[in-house]
Amino acid sequence: MRDLLELPKAHLHLHFTGSMRHSTLLELAARDGIALPDQLVEEWPPTLSAADEKGWFRFQRLYDVARSVLRTEDDVRRLVREAAEDDVRDGGRWLEIQVDPSGYGARFGGITEFTDLVLDAVREASETTGLGMAVVIAANRTRHPLDARTLARLAGQYAGRGVVGFGLSNDERRGSTADFASAFRIADRAGLLLAPHGGELRGPEHIRVCLDSLGADRLGHGVRAAEDPALLDRIVEAEVALEVCPVSNVALGVYSDLTSVPLPTLLAAGATVALGADDPLLFGSQLAGQYATMRAAHDLDDARLAELARMSVRASRAPDDVRATTLADIDRWLAAPA
């Protein structure tokens, strides 16, 4: 078996706060006297489940605590740089990091100012590490759809200047997804990739809403399309990529164990799958770990793993030269002796 850390790949599903290193969380909390819950200290990575609404609230509480330790511009730059370093270590060549500026605007002078800061941090981190990087701005589905429209217009202003997509995150069981359609139309007119979350905590019926109402180009998760063959055929025909995050699927109780994650079903149907780490801070697993767990759980050979890496690159918004170089390096990885 070849070294998965050496396999070139793109990372398309990584949340901003959730990309923070655990050691950085502890250091920043200690610096400012922030008391962290035991689940983020001695019991890390935490035992999580989002099988019910209370479970998701517990997960969100930990996420909010983690967000609170980012107090300065240097903290933000450090988070982005370390996320880039971690991806490079794991074979990453391209990263699309997802951020909701409304979660930070109050502390950093507004959503525009915070977006400027993140994009500058991304530029610096890319220059320092050599990792190609871009941003997906995501609205929070627990907030009013008008807030999403504001964020879509913001994302559109930065289209071609570091922002490549627009998403919709948080508990997909809350609110009405169709109410966010106008925000996605704004993003679509700006030429942005449309990548809402769907098909993890809810099943195929919600994936259809994401396709029909939001016009999804990629689905954050989308793994439960495996439950509906007709829907899966539609996804394959439309070339909608699925950002599958196996470790978080199990941690949140979507599947009982890694062998139950239906990756073979998705691949057998011809779906484009890009493995992602989601929130390493809370799930304890980085990008290469997703490939390693799927290799072990489903006995994937190196040719299949190389194709997963190729699909992540093809589903990305990476520039043509980054795509071409990365795909060629994947071929070299596979051609090298095991």
KEKE-3310 file (N, C-alpha, C; in steps of 0.2 Angstrom, whole numbers, plus 5000, padded with zeros to 4 digits):
npx = (5004:5002:5009:4997:4998:5006:4999:4992:4979:4963:4954:4938:4929:4929:4927:4929:4931:4931:4943:4953:4968:4969:4978:4981:4968:4968:4979:4976:4964:4969:4977:4968:4961:4949:4937:4936:4925:4925:4925:4932:4944:4951:4943:4944:4946:4928:4914:4901:4885:4872:4859:4848:4839:4844:4856:4862:4863:4872:4883:4884:4886:4899:4906:4903:4910:4923:4924:4925:4937:4945:4952:4959:4967:4979:4976:4967:4974:4984:4976:4971:4984:4989:4979:4982:4995:4992:4985:4994:5003:4995:4995:4988:4984:4975:4964:4947:4941:4928:4918:4908:4905:4896:4897:4908:4908:4904:4914:4925:4924:4914:4905:4911:4924:4929:4929:4938:4949:4950:4952:4965:4972:4972:4978:4991:4994:4994:5005:5015:5015:5013:5001:4987:4973:4956:4940:4924:4910:4898:4881:4871:4859:4850:4848:4839:4833:4835:4847:4855:4854:4861:4874:4876:4877:4888:4897:4897:4903:4916:4919:4930:4940:4946:4935:4925:4914:4897:4888:4877:4875:4874:4862:4853:4840:4833:4823:4817:4823:4820:4817:4829:4832:4832:4844:4853:4851:4856:4870:4872:4871:4882:4891:4896:4901:4888:4885:4877:4874:4867:4858:4864:4860:4847:4838:4836:4825:4828:4839:4834:4827:4838:4843:4833:4827:4839:4848:4860:4877:4887:4886:4886:4891:4879:4879:4868:4861:4863:4853:4843:4841:4836:4837:4851:4855:4851:4859:4872:4870:4868:4880:4884:4894:4898:4902:4909:4911:4917:4922:4915:4902:4900:4904:4893:4882:4876:4879:4883:4895:4911:4912:4899:4897:4891:4901:4905:4893:4890:4901:4900:4889:4893:4895:4903:4914:4921:4932:4931:4936:4928:4926:4940:4944:4933:4931:4943:4950:4960:4962:4969:4966:4953:4954:4962:4953:4943:4949:4953:4940:4933:4941:4948:4958:4974:4972:4958:4958:4967:4958:4948:4955:4958:4944:4941:4949:4944:4931:4934:4936:4949:4962:4966:4980:4984:4975:4979:4993:4991:4983:4992:5002:4995:4994:5008:5010:5002:5009:5021:5031:5023)
npy = (4994:5011:5027:5037:5050:5055:5055:5066:5078:5086:5097:5099:5101:5109:5117:5133:5137:5124:5119:5122:5119:5107:5109:5123:5128:5126:5133:5147:5148:5147:5158:5169:5166:5158:5147:5130:5117:5100:5091:5097:5097:5086:5076:5076:5069:5075:5065:5063:5066:5068:5064:5067:5083:5089:5083:5089:5103:5102:5099:5111:5120:5117:5120:5134:5138:5135:5145:5156:5158:5165:5180:5190:5198:5191:5179:5174:5174:5164:5153:5150:5148:5137:5128:5127:5122:5109:5103:5102:5094:5082:5079:5088:5099:5108:5119:5123:5133:5134:5147:5157:5173:5180:5175:5180:5194:5204:5205:5208:5220:5220:5211:5212:5218:5207:5197:5202:5201:5187:5183:5189:5183:5170:5172:5175:5163:5154:5158:5156:5142:5135:5129:5129:5140:5144:5152:5148:5156:5154:5154:5153:5142:5143:5156:5171:5171:5183:5187:5178:5182:5194:5189:5182:5192:5198:5188:5188:5200:5197:5187:5179:5185:5177:5171:5158:5151:5148:5143:5134:5131:5122:5114:5104:5100:5110:5125:5130:5125:5129:5142:5149:5150:5162:5169:5160:5161:5174:5172:5163:5171:5178:5170:5160:5144:5133:5126:5119:5112:5096:5080:5073:5074:5074:5065:5058:5066:5079:5081:5082:5094:5103:5102:5106:5118:5126:5124:5116:5114:5106:5095:5098:5085:5074:5061:5052:5050:5038:5030:5031:5025:5031:5045:5045:5042:5053:5063:5058:5060:5074:5078:5082:5084:5075:5080:5070:5066:5055:5052:5061:5058:5046:5050:5059:5051:5047:5036:5020:5014:5015:5006:5006:5017:5022:5022:5013:5011:5023:5025:5015:5018:5028:5041:5057:5059:5068:5067:5074:5082:5090:5095:5095:5099:5095:5082:5075:5070:5072:5077:5066:5056:5053:5046:5035:5029:5025:5017:5006:5002:4998:4991:4997:4998:5005:5011:5014:5023:5033:5037:5043:5054:5061:5064:5073:5084:5087:5091:5103:5121:5124:5133:5130:5126:5122:5111:5102:5100:5093:5082:5075:5072:5064:5053:5049:5046:5034:5026:5024:5012:5002)
npz = (5000:4996:5003:5010:5014:5005:4993:4982:4983:4984:4995:5000:5009:5023:5038:5044:5058:5063:5058:5067:5076:5089:5099:5097:5101:5115:5119:5115:5123:5136:5136:5137:5148:5146:5150:5146:5141:5148:5137:5127:5132:5143:5138:5124:5107:5107:5113:5102:5096:5084:5083:5089:5092:5104:5104:5093:5098:5108:5101:5094:5104:5108:5097:5096:5108:5104:5093:5101:5106:5096:5095:5090:5076:5072:5078:5069:5057:5061:5063:5049:5043:5050:5046:5033:5033:5039:5029:5019:5024:5024:5011:5003:4990:4986:4994:4999:5010:5021:5027:5038:5039:5047:5059:5065:5063:5072:5081:5074:5067:5057:5044:5031:5034:5041:5031:5022:5030:5032:5018:5016:5025:5019:5007:5012:5019:5008:5000:5009:5012:5000:4996:4986:4988:4992:4996:5003:5006:5018:5022:5037:5042:5052:5054:5048:5032:5025:5030:5024:5011:5011:5014:5002:4993:4997:4995:4981:4978:4980:4971:4960:4967:4977:4983:4979:4980:4987:5002:5013:5029:5045:5056:5046:5048:5053:5050:5034:5019:5006:5008:5006:4993:4986:4990:4985:4971:4969:4972:4962:4950:4952:4947:4956:4964:4970:4985:4996:5012:5013:5015:5025:5040:5036:5024:5007:5003:5007:5000:4987:4988:4989:4977:4968:4973:4977:4967:4968:4965:4970:4984:5001:5011:5007:5007:5010:4998:4994:4998:4989:4974:4962:4964:4966:4953:4946:4952:4948:4934:4933:4937:4950:4963:4978:4994:5004:5021:5030:5044:5052:5049:5056:5069:5072:5073:5061:5054:5061:5061:5053:5042:5038:5031:5016:5005:4994:4987:4982:4974:4965:4958:4950:4955:4959:4971:4984:4997:5013:5028:5037:5052:5059:5072:5081:5077:5077:5066:5052:5034:5027:5035:5032:5020:5024:5033:5025:5016:5025:5030:5018:5011:5000:4985:4979:4967:4967:4977:4972:4962:4969:4974:4962:4958:4968:4965:4952:4955:4961:4962:4958:4949:4932:4930:4942:4944:4933:4936:4948:4945:4937:4946:4954:4946:4945:4958:4959:4950:4955:4964:4976)
capx = (5000:5006:5008:4991:5001:5010:4994:4990:4972:4960:4950:4933:4924:4933:4924:4934:4932:4933:4950:4958:4971:4967:4983:4980:4962:4970:4984:4972:4960:4973:4980:4963:4957:4943:4936:4934:4922:4930:4924:4937:4951:4953:4939:4945:4940:4922:4909:4896:4879:4867:4854:4842:4840:4848:4863:4865:4864:4878:4888:4885:4889:4906:4908:4903:4916:4929:4925:4926:4945:4948:4950:4963:4968:4984:4973:4963:4979:4987:4971:4972:4991:4990:4975:4985:5000:4990:4983:5000:5006:4991:4995:4983:4986:4970:4959:4942:4939:4921:4917:4902:4907:4892:4899:4914:4908:4903:4921:4931:4922:4909:4906:4915:4930:4931:4930:4944:4954:4951:4955:4972:4976:4972:4984:4998:4995:4995:5011:5020:5014:5012:4995:4982:4967:4950:4935:4917:4906:4892:4875:4868:4852:4846:4847:4834:4835:4838:4854:4859:4855:4867:4880:4877:4879:4895:4901:4897:4907:4923:4919:4936:4945:4947:4929:4923:4907:4892:4885:4872:4877:4871:4858:4849:4833:4830:4821:4815:4828:4818:4817:4835:4833:4834:4851:4857:4851:4861:4876:4873:4872:4889:4896:4899:4899:4883:4887:4873:4874:4861:4859:4868:4856:4841:4839:4835:4820:4831:4844:4830:4826:4844:4844:4827:4826:4845:4852:4866:4882:4890:4882:4890:4889:4875:4880:4862:4859:4864:4847:4838:4844:4834:4840:4858:4856:4850:4865:4877:4868:4869:4887:4884:4899:4896:4908:4908:4915:4916:4923:4910:4896:4900:4904:4887:4877:4872:4881:4885:4903:4914:4910:4892:4897:4890:4905:4905:4887:4890:4906:4897:4884:4897:4895:4909:4915:4927:4932:4933:4937:4923:4928:4945:4944:4928:4930:4949:4953:4962:4960:4972:4963:4947:4956:4964:4948:4939:4954:4952:4933:4930:4946:4950:4965:4977:4969:4952:4960:4969:4953:4945:4959:4956:4938:4942:4952:4940:4926:4936:4937:4956:4964:4968:4986:4984:4972:4984:4999:4989:4981:4998:5006:4992:4996:5014:5009:5000:5014:5027:5031:5020)
capy = (5000:5017:5031:5041:5057:5057:5056:5073:5078:5093:5097:5104:5102:5110:5123:5138:5136:5117:5118:5124:5113:5107:5113:5130:5130:5126:5139:5153:5149:5149:5165:5174:5164:5155:5140:5126:5111:5095:5088:5100:5096:5080:5071:5077:5072:5073:5060:5067:5063:5073:5060:5071:5090:5090:5081:5095:5108:5100:5099:5118:5123:5116:5124:5141:5139:5136:5151:5162:5159:5169:5186:5195:5197:5186:5172:5172:5172:5158:5147:5149:5146:5130:5123:5125:5117:5102:5100:5101:5088:5077:5078:5093:5103:5114:5119:5127:5133:5137:5152:5161:5179:5183:5172:5184:5201:5208:5205:5210:5226:5219:5205:5214:5218:5200:5193:5205:5198:5180:5182:5191:5177:5164:5174:5174:5155:5150:5160:5153:5134:5133:5126:5133:5140:5149:5153:5147:5159:5150:5156:5149:5141:5145:5163:5173:5170:5189:5187:5174:5186:5199:5185:5180:5198:5199:5183:5190:5205:5194:5182:5180:5188:5173:5168:5153:5147:5150:5137:5134:5126:5121:5108:5104:5098:5116:5129:5128:5126:5133:5150:5152:5150:5169:5170:5156:5164:5180:5169:5160:5176:5181:5165:5156:5138:5133:5120:5119:5106:5092:5073:5070:5073:5072:5060:5060:5071:5085:5082:5085:5102:5107:5102:5109:5125:5129:5123:5114:5111:5101:5094:5096:5078:5071:5054:5048:5049:5031:5027:5032:5024:5036:5051:5045:5042:5060:5066:5056:5063:5081:5079:5085:5081:5074:5081:5065:5066:5048:5051:5065:5055:5041:5054:5062:5046:5046:5029:5016:5013:5017:5001:5007:5023:5019:5025:5009:5012:5030:5025:5010:5022:5033:5047:5060:5060:5071:5066:5079:5081:5093:5099:5091:5101:5091:5075:5072:5067:5077:5075:5060:5051:5051:5041:5029:5025:5022:5011:5001:5000:4996:4987:5000:4998:5011:5013:5017:5029:5038:5040:5048:5060:5064:5067:5079:5089:5089:5094:5109:5127:5126:5135:5124:5124:5118:5104:5098:5097:5089:5076:5072:5070:5058:5047:5047:5042:5027:5023:5022:5006:5002)
capz = (5000:4995:5008:5008:5015:4998:4988:4981:4984:4985:5001:4998:5014:5029:5041:5047:5065:5064:5056:5072:5079:5096:5103:5097:5105:5122:5120:5115:5129:5142:5136:5138:5153:5144:5153:5141:5144:5148:5131:5123:5135:5144:5134:5117:5104:5111:5111:5099:5092:5082:5082:5091:5092:5110:5102:5089:5102:5112:5096:5092:5110:5108:5091:5098:5113:5100:5090:5105:5107:5091:5098:5087:5069:5072:5079:5063:5052:5063:5061:5042:5041:5052:5042:5027:5035:5040:5023:5015:5027:5022:5003:5000:4985:4985:4999:4999:5017:5022:5033:5039:5042:5052:5066:5068:5061:5078:5085:5069:5063:5052:5040:5026:5037:5043:5025:5020:5035:5030:5012:5016:5028:5015:5003:5016:5020:5002:4999:5014:5012:4993:4995:4983:4993:4991:5001:5001:5011:5019:5027:5043:5040:5058:5054:5044:5025:5023:5031:5018:5005:5013:5013:4995:4989:5000:4992:4974:4978:4980:4966:4956:4971:4982:4985:4974:4981:4992:5005:5018:5034:5052:5056:5040:5050:5055:5045:5027:5014:5000:5009:5005:4986:4983:4991:4980:4965:4969:4971:4955:4945:4952:4945:4962:4965:4975:4989:5002:5016:5013:5014:5031:5045:5033:5019:5000:5002:5008:4994:4981:4989:4988:4970:4965:4975:4977:4961:4970:4960:4975:4990:5007:5013:5001:5007:5010:4992:4993:5000:4984:4968:4957:4966:4965:4946:4944:4954:4943:4927:4933:4939:4956:4967:4985:4999:5009:5027:5034:5051:5055:5049:5062:5076:5073:5073:5055:5053:5067:5061:5046:5037:5036:5027:5009:4999:4988:4984:4978:4968:4960:4954:4946:4958:4960:4978:4987:5004:5017:5036:5040:5057:5063:5079:5085:5076:5078:5060:5046:5027:5025:5039:5028:5015:5028:5036:5020:5014:5029:5031:5012:5007:4994:4983:4978:4961:4969:4981:4967:4958:4974:4974:4956:4959:4973:4961:4946:4958:4964:4958:4957:4943:4927:4930:4948:4942:4928:4940:4954:4942:4934:4952:4957:4941:4947:4965:4958:4946:4959:4968:4983)
cpx = (5004:5004:5002:4993:5004:5005:4991:4982:4969:4955:4944:4928:4928:4930:4930:4936:4934:4939:4955:4961:4969:4972:4983:4974:4964:4975:4980:4967:4963:4976:4975:4959:4950:4942:4933:4930:4926:4930:4930:4944:4953:4949:4939:4948:4933:4918:4903:4890:4874:4860:4847:4844:4845:4855:4866:4867:4870:4884:4890:4888:4897:4909:4908:4909:4922:4930:4927:4933:4948:4947:4954:4964:4974:4981:4970:4969:4983:4982:4972:4978:4991:4985:4978:4991:4998:4988:4989:5003:5002:4991:4991:4987:4982:4965:4954:4939:4932:4920:4911:4904:4903:4893:4904:4913:4908:4910:4926:4928:4917:4910:4911:4923:4933:4933:4937:4950:4956:4954:4963:4976:4977:4978:4990:4999:4997:5002:5016:5020:5015:5006:4990:4976:4962:4945:4928:4914:4899:4887:4874:4861:4847:4845:4842:4837:4837:4845:4858:4859:4860:4873:4881:4879:4886:4899:4902:4902:4915:4924:4925:4941:4946:4941:4926:4917:4903:4888:4880:4873:4872:4866:4852:4841:4830:4828:4818:4820:4826:4817:4824:4837:4835:4841:4855:4857:4855:4868:4877:4874:4879:4894:4899:4896:4893:4884:4883:4874:4867:4863:4864:4863:4849:4843:4837:4830:4823:4836:4840:4828:4832:4845:4839:4827:4833:4849:4859:4871:4886:4886:4887:4887:4885:4876:4874:4858:4859:4858:4842:4841:4842:4837:4848:4859:4856:4856:4871:4876:4870:4876:4888:4889:4896:4903:4907:4913:4914:4916:4917:4903:4895:4899:4897:4881:4873:4873:4884:4892:4905:4913:4903:4891:4896:4894:4905:4899:4887:4895:4903:4892:4887:4897:4902:4909:4921:4927:4934:4933:4932:4925:4933:4945:4939:4928:4937:4952:4954:4960:4963:4968:4956:4948:4958:4958:4943:4943:4953:4945:4931:4935:4948:4957:4967:4974:4962:4953:4963:4963:4948:4948:4958:4949:4938:4944:4947:4934:4927:4935:4944:4957:4966:4975:4987:4981:4977:4990:4997:4987:4987:5002:5002:4993:5003:5014:5007:5005:5020:5026:5027:5025)
cpy = (5006:5022:5037:5049:5059:5058:5063:5073:5085:5092:5102:5105:5103:5117:5127:5137:5129:5115:5119:5118:5113:5110:5120:5132:5130:5132:5145:5154:5150:5156:5170:5172:5161:5148:5136:5120:5105:5091:5091:5100:5089:5074:5072:5071:5070:5068:5064:5063:5068:5070:5063:5079:5092:5089:5086:5101:5108:5101:5107:5122:5123:5120:5132:5143:5140:5142:5157:5163:5164:5176:5192:5193:5191:5179:5170:5170:5165:5152:5145:5146:5139:5125:5122:5121:5110:5099:5098:5094:5081:5076:5083:5098:5109:5113:5124:5128:5137:5141:5156:5168:5182:5180:5176:5192:5206:5209:5208:5216:5225:5213:5206:5214:5211:5196:5196:5202:5191:5179:5184:5186:5171:5166:5173:5166:5152:5152:5156:5145:5131:5129:5131:5134:5145:5148:5151:5151:5155:5154:5151:5148:5142:5152:5165:5173:5177:5190:5183:5178:5191:5195:5184:5186:5200:5194:5185:5195:5203:5189:5184:5183:5184:5169:5164:5150:5150:5144:5139:5129:5126:5115:5108:5102:5105:5121:5126:5130:5130:5140:5153:5152:5157:5170:5166:5158:5170:5177:5166:5165:5179:5175:5160:5149:5137:5126:5120:5112:5102:5084:5070:5068:5072:5068:5062:5065:5078:5087:5085:5092:5106:5107:5106:5116:5129:5129:5120:5111:5106:5101:5093:5090:5074:5064:5049:5048:5042:5027:5027:5031:5029:5043:5051:5045:5049:5064:5065:5060:5070:5083:5083:5081:5081:5075:5076:5065:5060:5049:5056:5062:5050:5045:5057:5057:5045:5039:5026:5015:5015:5012:5002:5013:5021:5021:5020:5010:5018:5029:5020:5013:5027:5040:5050:5062:5063:5071:5072:5078:5085:5098:5095:5092:5096:5084:5071:5069:5072:5073:5068:5054:5049:5045:5035:5025:5022:5016:5005:4998:4996:4992:4990:5000:5005:5015:5017:5024:5035:5041:5045:5054:5064:5067:5073:5085:5092:5092:5101:5115:5129:5128:5129:5122:5120:5111:5100:5096:5092:5082:5072:5069:5064:5052:5045:5043:5035:5023:5020:5016:5007:5001)
cpz = (5000:5001:5006:5010:5009:4993:4987:4980:4985:4991:5000:5003:5021:5031:5044:5054:5067:5062:5061:5075:5087:5101:5103:5101:5112:5123:5120:5121:5135:5142:5138:5144:5152:5146:5147:5144:5143:5141:5126:5126:5137:5140:5127:5114:5107:5108:5108:5096:5091:5080:5084:5091:5098:5108:5098:5093:5106:5107:5095:5098:5110:5102:5093:5103:5109:5096:5094:5107:5102:5093:5094:5079:5068:5074:5073:5058:5054:5061:5054:5040:5044:5048:5036:5028:5036:5034:5019:5018:5025:5014:5000:4995:4984:4991:4998:5006:5017:5028:5033:5043:5047:5059:5069:5067:5067:5081:5080:5065:5058:5047:5034:5028:5038:5036:5022:5024:5033:5023:5012:5020:5024:5010:5006:5017:5014:5000:5003:5013:5005:4991:4991:4987:4990:4996:4999:5007:5012:5024:5032:5042:5047:5059:5049:5036:5022:5024:5026:5012:5005:5011:5006:4991:4991:4996:4984:4973:4977:4975:4961:4960:4977:4985:4979:4974:4987:4995:5010:5023:5040:5051:5051:5042:5052:5049:5039:5022:5008:5001:5007:4997:4983:4984:4986:4973:4964:4968:4964:4950:4946:4950:4950:4961:4970:4978:4995:5005:5014:5012:5019:5036:5043:5027:5012:4999:5002:5002:4988:4982:4987:4980:4966:4967:4975:4972:4963:4965:4964:4981:4996:5011:5007:5002:5007:5004:4990:4994:4994:4977:4962:4958:4964:4957:4943:4946:4950:4936:4927:4935:4945:4961:4974:4989:5005:5015:5032:5042:5055:5055:5054:5068:5077:5073:5067:5053:5059:5067:5054:5041:5034:5031:5019:5003:4993:4984:4979:4972:4963:4955:4949:4949:4959:4968:4980:4994:5008:5025:5040:5046:5061:5070:5084:5083:5076:5072:5055:5039:5026:5029:5036:5023:5018:5030:5031:5016:5018:5030:5024:5008:5000:4992:4981:4972:4963:4973:4977:4963:4963:4974:4968:4956:4963:4969:4955:4949:4961:4960:4958:4950:4938:4928:4937:4947:4938:4932:4945:4951:4939:4940:4955:4952:4943:4954:4963:4954:4950:4963:4975:4988)
residu = (MET:ARG:ASP:LEU:LEU:GLU:LEU:PRO:LYS:ALA:HIS:LEU:HIS:LEU:HIS:PHE:THR:GLY:SER:MET:ARG:HIS:SER:THR:LEU:LEU:GLU:LEU:ALA:ALA:ARG:ASP:GLY:ILE:ALA:LEU:PRO:ASP:GLN:LEU:VAL:GLU:GLU:TRP:PRO:PRO:THR:LEU:SER:ALA:ALA:ASP:GLU:LYS:GLY:TRP:PHE:ARG:PHE:GLN:ARG:LEU:TYR:ASP:VAL:ALA:ARG:SER:VAL:LEU:ARG:THR:GLU:ASP:ASP:VAL:ARG:ARG:LEU:VAL:ARG:GLU:ALA:ALA:GLU:ASP:ASP:VAL:ARG:ASP:GLY:GLY:ARG:TRP:LEU:GLU:ILE:GLN:VAL:ASP:PRO:SER:GLY:TYR:GLY:ALA:ARG:PHE:GLY:GLY:ILE:THR:GLU:PHE:THR:ASP:LEU:VAL:LEU:ASP:ALA:VAL:ARG:GLU:ALA:SER:GLU:THR:THR:GLY:LEU:GLY:MET:ALA:VAL:VAL:ILE:ALA:ALA:ASN:ARG:THR:ARG:HIS:PRO:LEU:ASP:ALA:ARG:THR:LEU:ALA:ARG:LEU:ALA:GLY:GLN:TYR:ALA:GLY:ARG:GLY:VAL:VAL:GLY:PHE:GLY:LEU:SER:ASN:ASP:GLU:ARG:ARG:GLY:SER:THR:ALA:ASP:PHE:ALA:SER:ALA:PHE:ARG:ILE:ALA:ASP:ARG:ALA:GLY:LEU:LEU:LEU:ALA:PRO:HIS:GLY:GLY:GLU:LEU:ARG:GLY:PRO:GLU:HIS:ILE:ARG:VAL:CYS:LEU:ASP:SER:LEU:GLY:ALA:ASP:ARG:LEU:GLY:HIS:GLY:VAL:ARG:ALA:ALA:GLU:ASP:PRO:ALA:LEU:LEU:ASP:ARG:ILE:VAL:GLU:ALA:GLU:VAL:ALA:LEU:GLU:VAL:CYS:PRO:VAL:SER:ASN:VAL:ALA:LEU:GLY:VAL:TYR:SER:ASP:LEU:THR:SER:VAL:PRO:LEU:PRO:THR:LEU:LEU:ALA:ALA:GLY:ALA:THR:VAL:ALA:LEU:GLY:ALA:ASP:ASP:PRO:LEU:LEU:PHE:GLY:SER:GLN:LEU:ALA:GLY:GLN:TYR:ALA:THR:MET:ARG:ALA:ALA:HIS:ASP:LEU:ASP:ASP:ALA:ARG:LEU:ALA:GLU:LEU:ALA:ARG:MET:SER:VAL:ARG:ALA:SER:ARG:ALA:PRO:ASP:ASP:VAL:ARG:ALA:THR:THR:LEU:ALA:ASP:ILE:ASP:ARG:TRP:LEU:ALA:ALA:PRO:ALA)
# end
